[in-house]
Amino acid sequence: MKSSFLTYVLAALLSLACNQALQGQQRPTEAPLTNASVVKLSKAGFKEKTIISLIFARSPNFDLSADRLIDLKRSGVSEKGGLIGF
């Protein structure tokens, strides 16, 4: 009885591991969100709320140096909806 239970548990764990591996392979890898991405979204007319949601949802690769923040502001990214102010 112990043997059949152990076999069942091992089979279930193997099934779960295979399922997780397949799911990981099927998901496309999203590029990190960058300053240029935020500028592009802002210029395309996306709402501040949408841009903020994306900033929190995606992995970031922002350059927050003073010069890059100035570039964002000059590019029309609002302080509320972009990287400026975070």
Residue pairs with C-beta under 8 A, 6 or more apart in sequence:
30 58
30 59
32 58
32 59
32 60
32 61
33 54
33 55
33 58
33 59
33 60
33 61
33 62
34 61
34 62
34 63
35 62
35 63
35 68
35 71
35 72
35 83
38 51
38 55
38 62
38 72
38 77
38 82
38 83
39 72
39 75
39 76
39 77
41 50
41 51
41 54
42 51
42 75
42 76
42 77
42 78
42 81
42 82
43 75
43 76
47 81
48 78
48 80
48 81
48 82
49 81
51 81
51 82
52 81
55 83
55 86
62 68
62 83
64 83
69 83
69 84
72 82
72 83
72 84
73 79
73 84
77 83
77 84
78 84
79 85
